[in-house]
Amino acid sequence: MKKNVFENIIIDKNKEQFFDLLKNDKIKIEKIVSNGQSSPINFWYEQEKNEFVLILKGNAILEYEDKDLELKEGDYINIKAFTKHRVKYTNKDEPTIWLAVFY
């Protein structure tokens, strides 16, 4: 069945949306739509799986313990498992659409 990653985009400043595009025992591919959301203060992701992240639309800043990384449309990064990181910023004026692959 054909689908489009830009379907079901709802702009809601109070809510971040998560859509599983594909999920099995080895991999999860997720679309995330952020509307100005960021990680709570002092909250860090430290996941058991690697995470490949691609910004499809908008922009964001990822924060690591020792640096910030700005991401714009088309930028991608591979975050190794157990790497502490958080979302410091997503655009408040337009949705930031992420493609995240957990493996």
C-alpha positions as CSV (number, residue, x, y, z in Angstrom):
1,M,0.0,0.0,0.0
2,K,1.4,3.4,-1.0
3,K,1.5,6.1,1.6
4,N,3.1,9.6,1.8
5,V,5.3,10.8,4.7
6,F,3.7,14.2,4.5
7,E,0.1,13.0,5.1
8,N,-1.6,13.6,8.4
9,I,0.5,16.6,9.4
10,I,-1.5,18.5,12.0
11,I,-0.2,21.8,13.3
12,D,-0.9,21.8,17.0
13,K,1.4,23.9,19.2
14,N,0.4,21.9,22.2
15,K,1.1,18.5,20.8
16,E,3.9,16.5,19.3
17,Q,2.8,13.6,17.0
18,F,4.4,10.2,16.6
19,F,3.6,7.8,13.7
20,D,5.0,4.3,13.3
21,L,5.7,3.8,9.6
22,L,7.2,0.4,10.0
23,K,7.9,-1.7,13.1
24,N,9.2,-5.2,13.7
25,D,11.6,-7.0,16.1
26,K,14.7,-5.4,14.5
27,I,13.8,-2.0,13.3
28,K,11.3,0.8,13.9
29,I,10.8,3.7,11.4
30,E,8.9,6.6,12.9
31,K,7.7,10.0,11.6
32,I,7.7,12.7,14.3
33,V,5.9,16.0,13.9
34,S,7.1,18.6,16.4
35,N,5.4,22.0,16.7
36,G,7.9,23.9,18.8
37,Q,8.3,21.1,21.4
38,S,11.6,20.3,23.1
39,S,12.7,17.9,25.7
40,P,11.9,18.7,29.3
41,I,14.6,20.5,31.3
42,N,17.2,17.9,32.7
43,F,15.6,15.1,30.6
44,W,18.0,13.1,28.4
45,Y,17.4,10.3,25.9
46,E,19.8,7.4,26.5
47,Q,18.3,4.7,24.3
48,E,19.3,1.1,23.9
49,K,19.2,1.2,20.1
50,N,21.0,3.3,17.5
51,E,18.9,6.1,16.0
52,F,19.2,7.5,12.5
53,V,17.4,10.9,12.3
54,L,16.6,12.9,9.1
55,I,15.0,16.3,9.1
56,L,12.5,16.3,6.3
57,K,11.0,19.7,7.0
58,G,11.7,22.5,9.4
59,N,14.7,22.7,11.8
60,A,15.8,21.6,15.2
61,I,18.7,21.7,17.7
62,L,19.9,18.5,19.3
63,E,21.8,18.9,22.5
64,Y,24.6,16.6,23.7
65,E,26.4,16.8,27.0
66,D,29.2,18.7,25.4
67,K,27.8,20.4,22.3
68,D,24.7,21.5,20.4
69,L,24.0,20.4,16.8
70,E,21.8,22.4,14.5
71,L,19.8,20.4,12.0
72,K,18.0,21.9,9.0
73,E,16.0,20.3,6.1
74,G,17.9,17.4,4.6
75,D,20.4,17.1,7.5
76,Y,20.7,13.7,9.1
77,I,22.7,12.1,11.9
78,N,23.3,8.7,13.4
79,I,23.1,8.6,17.2
80,K,24.8,5.6,18.7
81,A,23.0,3.6,21.3
82,F,23.4,5.0,24.9
83,T,24.5,8.4,23.7
84,K,22.9,11.0,26.0
85,H,21.0,13.6,23.9
86,R,17.9,15.8,24.0
87,V,15.9,18.0,21.8
88,K,16.8,21.5,22.7
89,Y,14.7,23.3,20.1
90,T,12.2,22.8,17.3
91,N,10.7,25.5,15.1
92,K,7.6,27.2,16.6
93,D,6.5,28.8,13.3
94,E,6.3,25.7,11.1
95,P,6.2,21.9,11.9
96,T,9.5,20.1,12.1
97,I,9.1,16.7,10.5
98,W,11.6,14.0,11.5
99,L,12.2,10.6,10.1
100,A,13.7,8.4,12.9
101,V,15.0,4.9,12.3
102,F,15.7,2.9,15.5
103,Y,17.9,-0.2,14.9
